[in-house]
Amino acid sequence: SPAQVKDLVQANADLEGLAEHRDEAVADVKRTLSALDAAGLCAPGTVQVSEYPIAERDDQGRLVLGVIDFVTMVQGEAWIIDFKTDAPPDGPVGPAYLEYVAQVRTYGRLLGTTGVVAGRRLRCGLLFTADGGIRWVDVLREDLR
């Protein structure tokens, strides 16, 4: 409920010493929840996981850790959503935020290696909390190898 969102955000803002950003954070969370609902990603019967940990070894064998903000399974599809508090792009997301596009593609590739995506269509998106818009990122075939 909107009241619960406000109470939870306010409690976390107070805990983290970010009281001056409370109203902005409440609005961001509400837009985010609305966008996820509108995309059908929080529908009954969906599997939803937030803060999904991932890891891989880099070229030198070092362990690289990451966290996917939101993963859900909807009707045979795996969806990865990364939340962004940056200003939303005016046009296509790729030219404005190349590093974010690469990041969410890497998440898709890594999730694909776990078997979670096996047999499912993979969709990746960047959800900009300032406007609640999801910008979809094309997943390249080579990302899933």
C-alpha positions as CSV (number, residue, x, y, z in Angstrom):
1,S,0.0,0.0,0.0
2,P,1.2,3.6,-0.5
3,A,1.2,4.2,3.3
4,Q,3.4,1.1,3.8
5,V,5.8,2.3,1.1
6,K,6.1,5.7,2.7
7,D,6.6,4.3,6.2
8,L,9.3,1.8,5.0
9,V,11.2,4.4,2.9
10,Q,11.0,6.9,5.8
11,A,12.4,4.3,8.3
12,N,15.2,3.4,6.0
13,A,16.0,7.0,5.2
14,D,16.2,7.8,8.9
15,L,18.3,4.7,9.6
16,E,20.8,5.7,6.8
17,G,20.8,9.4,7.7
18,L,19.2,10.4,4.4
19,A,16.1,12.2,5.8
20,E,16.5,15.1,3.3
21,H,15.7,12.7,0.4
22,R,12.7,11.0,1.9
23,D,10.0,12.4,-0.3
24,E,12.0,11.8,-3.5
25,A,12.7,8.2,-2.4
26,V,9.1,7.6,-1.6
27,A,8.1,8.8,-5.1
28,D,10.9,6.7,-6.7
29,V,9.7,3.5,-5.0
30,K,6.1,4.2,-5.9
31,R,7.0,4.7,-9.6
32,T,9.1,1.6,-9.5
33,L,6.4,-0.6,-8.0
34,S,3.9,0.8,-10.6
35,A,6.2,0.0,-13.5
36,L,6.8,-3.5,-12.3
37,D,3.0,-4.0,-11.8
38,A,2.2,-2.5,-15.3
39,A,4.7,-4.9,-16.9
40,G,3.1,-7.8,-15.2
41,L,6.2,-8.7,-13.2
42,C,4.6,-8.9,-9.8
43,A,1.5,-10.8,-10.9
44,P,0.2,-13.7,-8.7
45,G,2.0,-16.9,-9.5
46,T,5.3,-15.2,-10.6
47,V,8.6,-16.0,-8.9
48,Q,10.3,-12.8,-7.8
49,V,13.7,-12.4,-6.3
50,S,15.4,-9.1,-5.4
51,E,19.1,-8.7,-4.8
52,Y,20.0,-11.9,-6.6
53,P,23.8,-12.6,-6.1
54,I,25.9,-13.6,-9.1
55,A,29.6,-14.3,-9.5
56,E,32.2,-15.2,-12.2
57,R,35.9,-15.3,-12.7
58,D,37.6,-12.6,-14.7
59,D,40.4,-13.1,-17.2
60,Q,43.0,-13.3,-14.4
61,G,40.9,-15.8,-12.4
62,R,39.8,-13.3,-9.8
63,L,36.3,-13.7,-8.4
64,V,33.9,-10.8,-9.5
65,L,30.7,-10.5,-7.5
66,G,27.5,-8.7,-8.4
67,V,23.9,-8.4,-7.5
68,I,21.0,-8.3,-9.9
69,D,18.3,-5.9,-8.5
70,F,15.3,-7.9,-9.6
71,V,14.7,-11.2,-11.3
72,T,11.3,-12.7,-12.0
73,M,9.9,-15.6,-14.0
74,V,6.7,-14.9,-15.9
75,Q,5.0,-17.4,-18.2
76,G,8.2,-19.1,-19.6
77,E,10.2,-15.9,-19.6
78,A,13.1,-14.8,-17.3
79,W,13.2,-11.0,-16.7
80,I,16.1,-9.1,-15.3
81,I,15.5,-5.6,-14.1
82,D,18.3,-3.2,-12.9
83,F,17.1,-0.1,-11.1
84,K,18.8,3.2,-11.9
85,T,18.4,6.5,-10.1
86,D,20.2,8.4,-12.8
87,A,18.3,10.8,-15.0
88,P,16.4,8.9,-17.7
89,P,17.8,9.1,-21.2
90,D,16.0,11.4,-23.7
91,G,16.4,8.9,-26.4
92,P,17.5,5.3,-26.7
93,V,19.2,4.0,-23.6
94,G,22.3,2.5,-25.3
95,P,24.0,5.7,-26.4
96,A,23.3,7.4,-23.1
97,Y,24.3,4.6,-20.7
98,L,26.6,2.1,-22.5
99,E,27.9,0.8,-19.2
100,Y,24.5,0.0,-17.9
101,V,23.5,-1.8,-21.1
102,A,26.7,-3.8,-20.8
103,Q,26.0,-4.5,-17.1
104,V,22.5,-5.9,-17.6
105,R,23.7,-8.0,-20.6
106,T,26.4,-9.4,-18.3
107,Y,23.7,-10.2,-15.8
108,G,21.7,-12.0,-18.5
109,R,24.8,-14.0,-19.6
110,L,25.6,-15.0,-16.0
111,L,22.1,-15.9,-15.1
112,G,22.0,-18.0,-18.3
113,T,25.0,-20.0,-17.1
114,T,23.1,-21.0,-13.9
115,G,20.4,-22.8,-15.7
116,V,17.8,-20.4,-14.3
117,V,17.1,-19.1,-17.8
118,A,17.2,-22.6,-19.4
119,G,14.4,-22.9,-21.9
120,R,13.1,-19.4,-21.2
121,R,13.1,-16.3,-23.2
122,L,15.3,-13.7,-21.5
123,R,14.3,-10.1,-21.2
124,C,16.6,-7.5,-19.6
125,G,15.6,-3.9,-18.7
126,L,16.8,-0.8,-17.0
127,L,14.1,0.8,-14.8
128,F,14.8,4.5,-14.2
129,T,13.1,5.4,-10.9
130,A,12.8,9.1,-11.8
131,D,10.2,8.4,-14.4
132,G,9.2,4.8,-13.7
133,G,10.1,3.8,-17.3
134,I,11.7,0.5,-18.2
135,R,14.1,0.7,-21.1
136,W,14.5,-2.7,-22.7
137,V,18.0,-3.9,-23.7
138,D,18.5,-6.3,-26.6
139,V,20.2,-9.4,-25.3
140,L,22.8,-10.5,-27.8
141,R,23.1,-14.2,-28.7
142,E,26.7,-14.2,-27.8
143,D,25.7,-13.0,-24.3
144,L,24.0,-16.3,-23.7
145,R,26.9,-18.6,-24.7
